[in-house]
Each structure stands twice: as structure tokens, then as C-alpha cells.
Amino acid sequence: MTLFTNPTLITDILIVGSGCSGLFAALNLPKDLNITIISKDKLEKSNSFLAQGGICRLKMPDDYHSFFEDTLKAGHYENNPQAVDIMIKSSPEIINDLVNFGVSFQKNKQGELLYTKEGAHSTNRILFHKDITGKEITSHLLKQAKEQSNIHFFEDTCLLDLLTKDKSCFGAIVRLNEDKIVKILAEKTILATGGIGGLYEKSTNVRHLTGDAIAIAIKHKIELKDLSYIQIHPTTFYHKDGDDSCFLISESVRGEGAKLYDKNMQPFVNELLPRDIVTQAILKQMAIDQTEFVWEDLRPIPKKELQEHFPTIVNHCLKMGYNPYEECIPVVPAQHYFMGGIKVNLNSQTSMSNLYAVGETACNGVHGKNRLASNSLLESLVFAKRAAQHIKKSFSKTNEFPRCFDDNDINFYSNKSELEKYYRDLVLSKIEEDKLRKERTPINISIKSKNHLKTSI
Ligand SMILES: Cc1cc2nc3c(=O)[nH]c(=O)nc-3n(C[C@H](O)[C@H](O)[C@H](O)COP(=O)(O)OP(=O)(O)OC[C@H]3O[C@@H](n4cnc5c(N)ncnc54)[C@H](O)[C@@H]3O)c2cc1C
């Protein structure tokens, strides 16, 4: 491995992460700024590309109160109401931005947008593109970003640490192309590193999302919030010999009529309750039935609708030997989403100056204790744009970077697996600490983390 090759890279803005939040921040920054985006794996390998169900939108002004209330109710009223208000009111503008970038949402024959529904929504307010909404959105953002000459990409490039001095951030130390360790000096840095599913044995997330930015924030005493608020999705496809990455069966199939059954094919829960409640009911039922899954019946959805709206889900079931047009499929809960994260204000600023955090790695309090379905793409985009707008207002190029790293400290980064383990343990122990601090009554659900610490929810 080559350590600290010269020259050190210098950029105006460093964005860590090429999911929807990182890309949207980049696209909303002034075009005369030099922007560097790094991603730990390939640019397309992000949770944003996996999002199935859709993205919420305030479809008419008189839905405001119900959208607001649904979000707060799902979040157990622990949400930041100001952040929720901003997210909902910004949604029409964000959807317009997406459409201008070429994103298409499902429409009826008259050309009007179609809205679907998921659990805990009191009305249909979710825009979708078949069952690959995330791919439709993020691939257009990526295409657009690649066309801009001021945006430069480095894939297979991992954030290892931040360059800091006197509580200010001046860029990052990264492992470039899985090989060289280099410094990237930046006037402003945006962390857009997504969730923490890679820390869990079973998760819907892409596996390399291991909460690295959270670990680095802990190391630098950057403020964090609600680290123990982790969402378990009720329904992922059950496969006895499946790998760690679980295939999601989107909640919107339940929104369109799919049912959940116990081992005797009897209903046991209202399928449209908030995610955390449905998850608890499923895990309880599995314990009663002594089974490793429950059944989900997609047959109540008309065949044409199932075919046209959910082709990816149908194909996955067929590939796994189940015909969803004719039989129930086995489903089981798995880790899915991180409501907590690096604490940010309404402009996505962290407690460290020059440092922003957006998307799933940030916590502005929109989701409270439990995220309402299809609010996360929207939240990521709204607050990524706000970060960009804030930077735009306050940016002044200094090109002056203090000496903030002693090159003798390089050994800390040279052993990849030791560093990964150190960061993983840091995050998992802080999650446990937050859980204990909140003194929540443990309930009978636990998800095994990779190092076998049990993380109860
Ligand atoms: C299966 C699935 C279905 C979903 N469906 C929906 C849905 O229908 N609607 C909805 O609103 N939400 C949905 N979500 C949630 C939503 O997709 C995510 O919350 C959102 O996409 C997060 O975007 P992001 O930009 O924060 O992170 P991501 O899209 O996950 O991107 C994270 C980026 O950070 C990079 N990264 C991570 N660590 C490092 C590091 N150390 N160094 C460099 N780069 C790093 C990664 O490589 C990646 O590029 C779903 C999630 C999953 C997993």
C-alpha cells in the first residue's frame, strides 16, 4: 500500500457518498465550485438505488395536516416538528426538480400522477416508478452529475477520517482506489454515507454501509442523536440459506392489498399499522408459531397491477421458487433504516464547522423514533438541497488549510481490518449506550449485530 502520495488533492467541496443525498447536494451547489464525490464501492452501489416503494409528496395543500400527523404518529411524536414542516412543504419543489432532471413517475392514461400508499399513511401520497423508484431517481441524478465538468468522482474510495483543527473540518483522509491513503483538503465537507445495515447480520442495506461516518464523528466528539433508533422492516423475503443481504418486499404491496398470515394461514395483524408495530407483531407470531417466517399473500392485488407495479418483486419470488400469483411467499423482518445519526440543524450543519451531514447518516429529527414509509428519499433530498443552499450563501474560498495531521499518525489507517473493527465496535457500543440512556423498556425483539452484540429495539 502506498501511503500519502503527493500531491494531496485539493477541492472546494468534498462529498462522501454517491447516493441520492450526496448527488443532490452536488447538483444544487454552484457550478463554479470544484466538487469531489467519493464512494466506498461503485457509484451505483447505494441504498438509494435499492429503494422500491416510492417518495412522498404533498399532493394538495389540504393534505398537509394529515401528512404531518401521519409522520409524527409513526415517529411516536419524537420528531422535530420544524423539520417535518420543512420536508412536507418542500416536497412539491423537490419533485419538480426531479422531473426536470428527467425522473419519471407513474401516471394514469390522462397523464395525471398516480399515488400509492404504504403502512401508517392515511391516504395515497406516494409517487412511484414501478418498484424501482430509487433507481429511477438516483440514476438520473448520477447521469446529470457526470455531465457536469465541475464534479469529479472517485469510486472504491473510502473515508478513513476527517482532517480537523480547532473543531473545524478541512477535508478527509481516504483510501483511494482500495490502495493509496491520501489527504483531500476541502473548504467544506458533506457526509452522505447512508445507513448502518452492514453492521447487522440481516439487513436490506448494501453490505458496505457500516456507519463509518458515525464512528469518525464519535472519534471527533461531533454531536450525535438517537443512535439507538433503528428501524426493522417487517417484510423481507425469507430464504433459509440466504446471504446477509435481504431482499425487501416493499410495504407498498401491503398498501395495495397484500395480507400477512400465520402458519395456519390466519391473519394476525393489521398490515397497514406503522412498521415498528407490524414488525413486533410478526416477531411475536413467529415465536408463538415456532417458525422462522410468516406468510405474505400478494394475490389480493389484481394480477395486472402486480405485474406492472411490482415486476422486480414478482421476478425475485419466481427466481426463489415461489409463484406470487398463485401462492403465499415467506417473509421475515430485517434491519432496514437508521433514524438516528450525526446531529444536524435545519441547514444540515453538524456541530463541527465546515462539516455538513445529509441523508440517512444525518439526524435532523424528521423521523423521530420510527420513520414513516417513503419519507426518507424525500428527507434526504430536501435537506441535501438545504445544505447546498447554505454552503452557497456562506462560501468564500480561502485556499488556506492549517496543518491538521501529523504524517507519523498514518499507522492508525494502514491496517484495514483492524480499523474497520475499531470503527464497528465504536458505533455498536454507542448504540448500546444510547439505548441504555433512553432507559427504554426492552421488548422481546433482538437483531444480531455482526460482532454478536445483541441490539434490542
Ligand atoms: C431495500 C431498500 C428499499 C428502500 N425503499 C425506500 C422507499 O421506497 N422510499 C424511501 O423513501 N426510502 C426507501 N429506502 C431508504 C432510502 O433508500 C435511503 O434512506 C436513502 O436512499 C439514503 O440515501 P443516502 O444518500 O443517505 O445513502 P445511500 O444511498 O445509502 O448512499 C450512501 C453512499 O455513501 C457511500 N459510503 C458509505 N461509507 C463510505 C465511506 N466510508 N467512504 C466513502 N463512501 C462511503 C456509499 O458507497 C454510498 O455511495 C429503502 C432502503 C432500502 C435499503
The ligand as a MOL file (V3000), in Angstrom:
LIG
                    3D

  0  0  0     0  0            999 V3000
M  V30 BEGIN CTAB
M  V30 COUNTS 53 58 0 0 0
M  V30 BEGIN ATOM
M  V30 1 C -34.1410 -2.0810 0.0420 0
M  V30 2 C -34.4640 -0.6570 0.4050 0
M  V30 3 C -35.6560 -0.0790 -0.0120 0
M  V30 4 C -35.9650 1.2300 0.3110 0
M  V30 5 N -37.1350 1.7930 -0.1540 0
M  V30 6 C -37.3800 3.0940 0.1110 0
M  V30 7 C -38.5270 3.7410 -0.4500 0
M  V30 8 O -39.2980 3.1400 -1.1870 0
M  V30 9 N -38.7290 5.0530 -0.1700 0
M  V30 10 C -37.8960 5.7770 0.6430 0
M  V30 11 O -38.1460 6.9620 0.8780 0
M  V30 12 N -36.7920 5.1870 1.1640 0
M  V30 13 C -36.5150 3.8970 0.9120 0
M  V30 14 N -35.3960 3.3130 1.4380 0
M  V30 15 C -34.4600 4.1530 2.2110 0
M  V30 16 C -33.6710 5.0440 1.2720 0
M  V30 17 O -33.3190 4.3260 0.1140 0
M  V30 18 C -32.4030 5.5500 1.9420 0
M  V30 19 O -32.6690 6.0500 3.2150 0
M  V30 20 C -31.7720 6.6710 1.1260 0
M  V30 21 O -31.6100 6.2420 -0.2000 0
M  V30 22 C -30.4450 7.0660 1.7330 0
M  V30 23 O -29.7160 7.8340 0.8160 0
M  V30 24 P -28.2800 8.3260 1.2070 0
M  V30 25 O -27.8210 9.1780 0.1020 0
M  V30 26 O -28.2920 8.8870 2.5750 0
M  V30 27 O -27.4110 6.9660 1.3280 0
M  V30 28 P -27.0850 5.8210 0.2760 0
M  V30 29 O -27.9270 5.8980 -0.9040 0
M  V30 30 O -27.0710 4.5460 1.0140 0
M  V30 31 O -25.5900 6.1620 -0.1660 0
M  V30 32 C -24.5250 6.0630 0.7400 0
M  V30 33 C -23.2390 6.3610 -0.0080 0
M  V30 34 O -22.1910 6.5230 0.9330 0
M  V30 35 C -21.0530 5.8030 0.4980 0
M  V30 36 N -20.2310 5.4870 1.6740 0
M  V30 37 C -20.5560 4.8620 2.8110 0
M  V30 38 N -19.4920 4.7900 3.6380 0
M  V30 39 C -18.4610 5.3810 2.9960 0
M  V30 40 C -17.0950 5.5940 3.2870 0
M  V30 41 N -16.5420 5.2170 4.4380 0
M  V30 42 N -16.3240 6.2090 2.3580 0
M  V30 43 C -16.8250 6.6050 1.1700 0
M  V30 44 N -18.1140 6.4340 0.8320 0
M  V30 45 C -18.9370 5.8340 1.7350 0
M  V30 46 C -21.6440 4.5850 -0.1810 0
M  V30 47 O -20.6820 3.9750 -1.0190 0
M  V30 48 C -22.7950 5.2360 -0.9440 0
M  V30 49 O -22.3000 5.8140 -2.1260 0
M  V30 50 C -35.0650 1.9890 1.1160 0
M  V30 51 C -33.8770 1.4160 1.5500 0
M  V30 52 C -33.5620 0.1040 1.2010 0
M  V30 53 C -32.2890 -0.4800 1.6860 0
M  V30 END ATOM
M  V30 BEGIN BOND
M  V30 1 1 1 2
M  V30 2 1 2 3
M  V30 3 2 2 52
M  V30 4 2 3 4
M  V30 5 1 4 5
M  V30 6 1 4 50
M  V30 7 2 5 6
M  V30 8 1 6 7
M  V30 9 1 6 13
M  V30 10 2 7 8
M  V30 11 1 7 9
M  V30 12 1 9 10
M  V30 13 2 10 11
M  V30 14 1 10 12
M  V30 15 2 12 13
M  V30 16 1 13 14
M  V30 17 1 14 15
M  V30 18 1 14 50
M  V30 19 1 15 16
M  V30 20 1 16 17
M  V30 21 1 16 18
M  V30 22 1 18 19
M  V30 23 1 18 20
M  V30 24 1 20 21
M  V30 25 1 20 22
M  V30 26 1 22 23
M  V30 27 1 23 24
M  V30 28 2 24 25
M  V30 29 1 24 26
M  V30 30 1 24 27
M  V30 31 1 27 28
M  V30 32 2 28 29
M  V30 33 1 28 30
M  V30 34 1 28 31
M  V30 35 1 31 32
M  V30 36 1 32 33
M  V30 37 1 33 34
M  V30 38 1 33 48
M  V30 39 1 34 35
M  V30 40 1 35 36
M  V30 41 1 35 46
M  V30 42 1 36 37
M  V30 43 1 36 45
M  V30 44 2 37 38
M  V30 45 1 38 39
M  V30 46 1 39 40
M  V30 47 2 39 45
M  V30 48 1 40 41
M  V30 49 2 40 42
M  V30 50 1 42 43
M  V30 51 2 43 44
M  V30 52 1 44 45
M  V30 53 1 46 47
M  V30 54 1 46 48
M  V30 55 1 48 49
M  V30 56 2 50 51
M  V30 57 1 51 52
M  V30 58 1 52 53
M  V30 END BOND
M  V30 END CTAB
M  END
